[in-house]
Amino acid sequence: MNDAMFGLRGRLDRVGVVLSGLCMVHCLAGLFLIGAFGLGGSVLFDPAIHRFGLVIAFALGVITIGMNAVRHGHRLPLALGGGGVLLMGSAILAGHSAFEAALTIGGVLLVAAAHMINLRRTH
C-alpha cells in the first residue's frame, strides 16, 4: 500500500508542477493578448477561473505537499507551498492588474518548487 500511495503522490506532484506551469502560461499569455491586441479579457481573466485554480492548487498541495512533507520530514515544501497558495489567494483579492499577475506567477513558482522538492525528497 505504501508503494502504491507513494507512486500516486509522486504522480500528483508531477501534475502539480505541470498545472503550475500552465497557470503561469495562462497569466503571461493573458497579459500579452490583452495588452497587445485587446483580446480575451473577459474569458482569460474571469474570476471563476482563478478561484477554481486556487481550489485545485490548494487541494493538490494538501494531498501531495502535505502528505509527503510528513512522510519525509522536511518542512520546506510546506512553507513554499503554503506561501504560494497565500500569494495566489492574495492575487484574487488584488483585482485585475499587473500586480495580480505578479502575485499569481510568484505563487505558482513557489508551489511548483514545493512539488519539485517533494519529488526529490521522496525518490
PALUM-147942 format. One record per residue (C-alpha): x, y, z; residue number from 1; residue in one letter. Coordinates in steps of 0.2 Angstrom, whole numbers, padded with zeros to 4 digits. Layout:
    c1    c2    c3 num residu
     X     Y     Z NUM      A
...
# end
This chain:
    c1    c2    c3 num residu
  0000  0000  0000   1      M
  0014  0012  0004   2      N
  0022  0010 -0013   3      D
  0006  0012 -0022   4      A
  0002  0028 -0012   5      M
  0020  0035 -0015   6      F
  0018  0032 -0033   7      G
  0002  0041 -0034   8      L
  0008  0055 -0023   9      R
  0024  0056 -0035  10      G
  0012  0057 -0050  11      R
  0002  0070 -0041  12      L
  0017  0081 -0038  13      D
  0022  0080 -0056  14      R
  0004  0085 -0060  15      V
  0006  0100 -0048  16      G
  0022  0105 -0057  17      V
  0013  0104 -0074  18      V
 -0003  0114 -0068  19      L
  0008  0127 -0060  20      S
  0017  0129 -0077  21      G
  0000  0130 -0086  22      L
 -0006  0143 -0074  23      C
  0010  0154 -0077  24      M
  0007  0152 -0096  25      V
 -0011  0157 -0094  26      H
 -0006  0173 -0084  27      C
  0008  0178 -0096  28      L
 -0002  0174 -0112  29      A
 -0017  0184 -0105  30      G
 -0007  0199 -0101  31      L
  0001  0198 -0119  32      F
 -0016  0195 -0128  33      L
 -0025  0209 -0119  34      I
 -0010  0221 -0119  35      G
 -0005  0219 -0137  36      A
 -0022  0215 -0145  37      F
 -0036  0219 -0133  38      G
 -0042  0201 -0135  39      L
 -0049  0189 -0122  40      G
 -0050  0199 -0106  41      G
 -0067  0193 -0101  42      S
 -0063  0175 -0104  43      V
 -0044  0175 -0098  44      L
 -0047  0185 -0083  45      F
 -0063  0178 -0077  46      D
 -0063  0177 -0058  47      P
 -0071  0160 -0058  48      A
 -0055  0153 -0067  49      I
 -0044  0160 -0054  50      H
 -0055  0154 -0040  51      R
 -0056  0136 -0047  52      F
 -0037  0136 -0050  53      G
 -0034  0141 -0032  54      L
 -0045  0127 -0026  55      V
 -0036  0114 -0036  56      I
 -0019  0121 -0031  57      A
 -0024  0120 -0013  58      F
 -0032  0103 -0014  59      A
 -0017  0095 -0024  60      L
 -0005  0104 -0012  61      G
 -0013  0097  0004  62      V
 -0013  0080 -0003  63      I
  0004  0079 -0011  64      T
  0015  0093 -0002  65      I
  0007  0090  0015  66      G
  0007  0071  0015  67      M
  0025  0070  0008  68      N
  0032  0083  0019  69      A
  0025  0072  0034  70      V
  0032  0057  0026  71      R
  0050  0064  0023  72      H
  0050  0076  0037  73      G
  0056  0091  0028  74      H
  0046  0107  0031  75      R
  0052  0117  0017  76      L
  0040  0111  0004  77      P
  0026  0115  0016  78      L
  0032  0133  0019  79      A
  0035  0136  0000  80      L
  0018  0128 -0005  81      G
  0009  0137  0009  82      G
  0017  0154  0004  83      G
  0012  0150 -0014  84      G
 -0006  0147 -0011  85      V
 -0006  0163  0000  86      L
  0001  0173 -0014  87      L
 -0012  0166 -0026  88      M
 -0026  0169 -0014  89      G
 -0020  0187 -0012  90      S
 -0020  0189 -0031  91      A
 -0038  0185 -0032  92      I
 -0041  0199 -0019  93      L
 -0030  0211 -0029  94      A
 -0041  0213 -0044  95      G
 -0036  0213 -0062  96      H
 -0019  0221 -0064  97      S
  0000  0218 -0067  98      A
  0001  0216 -0048  99      F
 -0012  0202 -0048 100      E
 -0001  0193 -0062 101      A
  0015  0195 -0052 102      A
  0007  0188 -0036 103      L
  0000  0173 -0046 104      T
  0016  0170 -0055 105      I
  0026  0171 -0039 106      G
  0013  0159 -0031 107      G
  0014  0146 -0044 108      V
  0033  0147 -0044 109      L
  0033  0143 -0026 110      L
  0020  0129 -0027 111      V
  0030  0121 -0042 112      A
  0046  0122 -0032 113      A
  0037  0114 -0017 114      A
  0032  0100 -0028 115      H
  0049  0098 -0036 116      M
  0057  0097 -0018 117      I
  0044  0084 -0013 118      N
  0049  0074 -0029 119      L
  0067  0075 -0024 120      R
  0065  0071 -0006 121      R
  0054  0056 -0009 122      T
  0063  0047 -0023 123      H
# end
